[in-house]
């Protein structure tokens, strides 16, 4: 189980680690976004140097309208476990986003009044 924090405007924030193709890692703060249907979305500048492999391109409806995303085969570490996941890479993303696909395998527990935020 991974503990999170409440960010600006009570955003649900979790630390994850990007894993590069050479095995090195970089810890990143990410925001859980229940409006995003994928696993992970990042700004195109955030994946430079990770050596992730391009898979495809996909158009998605976002809060700003329809946007085009490149899909990469990425690797992250979450709660001590490594995951190979598709990563949506686009422009103008201000946060690294964890999407609701994680809810297929993990439970999100939010109790703001008690300061509890976990994913596990």
CORHUNOR-V712771 format. One line per field, one symbol per residue. ss: DSSP state (a for helix, b for strand, c for the rest). phi: phi as a letter, one per 20 degrees, with the letter a starting at -180 (. if undefined). psi: psi as a letter, one per 40 degrees, with the letter a starting at -180 (. if undefined). Layout:
ss = ???
phi = ???
psi = ???
This chain:
ss = cbbcbbcaaacbbbbbbbbcccccbbbbbbbbcccccccbbbbaaaacccccbbbbbbbbbbccbbbbbbbbbbbbbbccbbbbbbbbbbcccccbbbcaaaaacccbbbbaaacbbbbc
phi = .dedceeglmgedceccfdffenfcbfcecdfcfeeeeebccfgffdgnemfefdacbececfeofceceddedccdclndececfdedbemeecfdedfgfffccdedccgfdmdbcca
psi = hhiaihahffihhihihhhideeiihhihihhheeheadhhiideeeheefihhdaihhihideahihhhhihihihhfehihhihhhhaifheihhhieddedeihhhhgddefhhih.
